Amino acid sequence: MPEGIDAIDWAALEHAYGPADDVPALLRAAASPDAEARGEAVDELFSSLCHQGSVYSATAPAVRFVARLALEGPGHRLPLLWLLHGAADGAGRDRQDVRRAVATALPALLGLAADRDPAVRRTMVWIIAGCEEASLPLLPLLRARLETEGDPEVRAALVTALGLLDVSPGPSRARNRELLHAPEPLVRTAAATDLLRTAPLPLPPALVESALDAHGAAPGDDGTHRPWPASYVPLTERLMADPDAALRAVERGLPLAWELTETWRDREAAVLPRLAAAATDADGLCRVARVGAALKGGEAAPWLDPICGPTTPRSGSRRRSPPYGCACPVRPASCCG
């Protein structure tokens, strides 16, 4: 463990559970040759210093010791790097100090960007992206790694990080357009997602189709749960900004039908068949009924036959009609009024 731990007045600092006077012991335990003790210490450090995304006054001083453990410690490198990433991307009044501390520690860790463990390489990309503007000098490193990286998940992470950090939008867009034809679906999805993030509305239909094609080839990974900075926009969120793109995504099988009716007022009739087909419990049936209440009276609804039996339109029925003739955003609460 590097010198300097005891030079810090930890009792004057705080973490998630109060005074941080236990941090020195946890850092030393995280350097233990005993794997079980080490793992427990790393878990406690994470919970204390980066609790549910929040960082504290003790987090920044601890960063350099955590980074040293990740680089030279006896084990648990990956969770220690996760802690550094969580610190860089943390929230709270101390977040700027913490991010600066991670950025300061980052140069010594850059060799891990070529580690033999792809999970370590990918987490390093996340840390670099999490430091945002402080990582701009590392753009050449990310570009070089993209040229040599062989793991699809790490390559996709590099594409996303470059898109978020690159201050030269022209070359970045050109690179991503080329990557729309990459052999790995994850890489194609990452490239399309970044192009859509910066594309004007309405979204280009051809680009939407490229994104949906790539996502369909590697379903279940649209970036929604990736630990990216706030500037990142997941694929499904960006598609939802354009009602036609969102409807196309629903038609291609993405589970966005309910969210589409909550966001755009005039798409109920198009998505109700899918909502009805997916209704397997009382909550699903309630959703169908709520959305159906927004349709004009007298419209046939054969897609309800599996639920209610054959139906026929009834003239004069008092269903609430859409108040606008074109797509317009609505608050979710308006469906409950």
N, C-alpha and C positions, 0 to 999 in steps of 0.2 A: 504494500500500500504506500503511495507517495507521501512524502512529508507534508506537513501543513495542516493536517486535520485538526490537531489540537490548538492551532493558532486562531481558529475561528470560534467566536463566542456563540456557539450553537444554541445555548439556552435563551439568548436574546432574539433568536429567530423562531419562526413558526412553520409548521407543516399542517397537514389536514387534521391532525388530532391534538394540536396544541404546541407547547414548546418543543423545539427540535433537539433537545439535549440527548436524545437517543440515537441521533443520526451517526455519530462517530462509531458507536458499537455496531450499528447495522452495516456500515461500510466495511468495517474490519471483518465482520462475519461473512460479508459477500466475497471476501478474499480467502475464505476458509478452504482447506483441502477437502473438507467433508461436504460432499455434494448435497446432502439433505439440508444441513445447516445453511449452506450457501444459497440454496434455492429459497428457503424460508426468508432469509435476509433480503434477497432481491425482491421477493414478493412484497415484503413490508416496505422496502424503499419505494417501490412503485406506488403502493397504496398511500404512503405518507406524502411523497413529493409531487405526485401527479395524480391526484385523487379525482376520478371521474372527469378528467379533462382540465381540472383546475391546478394551477401552480401557486407556489407560496414563497415567502421570503427566504426559506431554507433551500429552495430548489436550485437557484442559480449558484450558490456556493458549492453545492454538492455535485454539480454537473462535471467539473473537471476530474473529480474522483471516480465518478461513474464511467466517464470516458476512458480513464486509465484502466479501470477494471475490465471494460469491454475489450481493450486492446491487449492487455498483458495478464489479465486475471486467469485463474485456473479453470474457469468454465462459466456457463450461463451467458455466453456472449450475446446470443440473440435477444433474450429478454432485457439485458442491459441496454442494447441498442433500441429496443422498443421504448424503454424508459427515456432515452435521449430524444427519440422522436416525439413522444408524448409531451416532453418538456418544451421542445421547439414549437409545437403546435398548441400549447396550453393556453388557457384563458385565466383572467384574473388581473389584479392591479400590478402584479410583478411580472407579467408576461414579457414585457420588453427586455427587462434585465435577464430573464431566463433565456430568451431567444439569443441575445447577444452572447451569453455564456456558452450556449451550444455552438454558435457560429465560431467562437474563439477556439473551442475544443475540436472543431471539425477537421482542420488540416491534418492533425496527427492521425485521424481515423481513415483518411482517404484510401489507404492501401486496402482496406476492407471492401472497397467497391469492386475489387477483383478477387475477393475471397472465393474459395472453392465451393462454399455453401451458397446456393442460389437464394435462399431465404435471407442470408446476411447481405448479399449484394442488393437484393430488392429493398431491404430495410434501409440500407445506406442511401438509396435513391430517395426514399421517403424523407429521411433526415435532411438531405440536401434541399429537396423541394420545400420542406417545412421551414427552413431558414430564409426562404424567399429572397429578397433583394441582396442579402448578405452572401448568397450563393451565386450571384451573377458571374464572378470570376471562375466558377467551376463549370460553366457551360462547355468549354472545350473538352473537359473530362467526360461529361455526359455524352457529348457527340461521339467521342472516341469509343466509349463503352458501347454505344448503340451499334457501332460498326462491327464490334467483335463479340458481343453478347450472343450466346446461343440458347438461353432459356427463354421460352415464350413469355412467361409471366414477368421476368425481369425486363425483357425488351419492351413489353407493353408499359411497364412502369417508367422506363426511360423516355418513351414517346410522350407520356403524359407530363413528366417533369420538364422536359424540354419545351413542351407547349406552354406550360405555366410560367417558365422562367425566361424564355427567349424574348429579348427586346427587339428582335428583327423579325416582324411578322411575315414579311415576304418569303425569306428562306424557310421559315418554319412551316408556312402553309404549303410551299412547294415540296418539302420533305414529306409532310403528311399526305399530300395527294399521291406521291409515289408509294407510300406505305399502305394506301388503300388496296394495293395489289400484292401485299406481302402474303407469304404462304400461311402465316399463323393467324387464326381468327382473332385471338386476343390483341395482337398488334394492329390488325385492321380496325377492330373496334376502338382501340385507344386513339388511332389516327382520326377516325371519323368523328369520335366524340369531341376531340379538340377542334376539328374544323367546324363542327356544329356550334361549339361554344362561342366561337368568334364570328359566325355567319350572321348576317342580318335577317330579320324576320320579314316575310315568311321564309322559312327554311327552304333551301333548294331541294326539290323533290328527289333529284338524282342522288344527292348526298344522303338524304334520309334513307333511301333504298339501300345505299351502300352500308350505312350503319346497321340497318335491320338485317341485311344479309350476313354481315360479320357477326352480329350478336346471335343470330339464329344458328350459326355454326359453332358457337361457344356459349350456349345459354347459361344464365345464372351468374354472369359476371359483367355487369354494366358499370362497375366502378362505384356503385352506391355506397358500399361499405369500405372503400379504400380510404386510408388516412391522409387525405390531401388537404392543402390549405383551403381557406374559404373561397378563393378565386376559382376553384374547381367546380364544374357543373356536371353532375352525372348525366348519362345519356338520357335516361327516362325523364329527368327534370327538364332538360333542354327540349325534348320532344313535346312535353306538355305545354311549353310556351307558344306552340303553334297548333291550333286545333286540328288542322288538316293532317299535320305530321303525327299528332297524337292518335288520331283516328286510324291512320295507316298502321301505326304500331299496334293498335288493338286488333286490326284486321290480320296482322301478321302473328298474333298470338301473345303479345306482351300483356300482362295482367294489369292494364291501366284503365279498364272500362269504367269502373266506379270513380276513379280519380278524374277521369275526363268529364263525367257528368257533374262532378263537384266544381270543376274549374270553368267549363264552357257551357253556356246556357242552351245552345241550340243543337246539341249532339245527342240528345236523349234517344230519339227514335233509332239512330244508327247503332247505339251500343246496348240498348235494352235486350235484344235477343241474346247477346253474350252474357249479360248479367243474369237473365232468366235461366240460361243453360247451366250457369255455375251455382245457382241457388240451391243449396243442399240443406239449409236449416232455416229457422225462423228469422234470423238476422238477415240472411240473404233474401228471403221473401219480402221482408220489410223494406230492404233497399229497392227491390224491384217496384214495390208499390209506391214508394216515395218518388222515384224517378218517373214512373208512369203517370203520376199526378200532374206532371209538367207538360204532358202531351195534349194536343188539341182533342176535344171530344169527337167521338165518332170514328176514330181510326181503328182499323182492324189490328188485332194483336195475336196472330197465330202462334207466335213463339211462347205465349202463355199457356197453350193447350196442355203441355206436359204437367203444368202446375195446377191449373184451374179446370181442366177439361176444355172442350171446344168453346170458343168465345165468338160472339158476334158483336159488331159495333152497335151502340145504342145511341140513337139521335138524341140530342139535347143533354147528353151527359155533361156534368159540370167539372171537367178537368181543368186545371190551371194551365193556361197557354203560355208559351215563352213570351216575355214582354218585349223582346227585341227581334228584329228581322234578320240580324246577322250575329255572328259569334261575338260574345262579349264575356269577360271574366265575371264571375260571381263569387261571393264569399260562401264557403261551405254552409254556414249557418242559414243562408237564405233558403236552403232546401227544407229546412225544418220549420219554417214560419207558418 
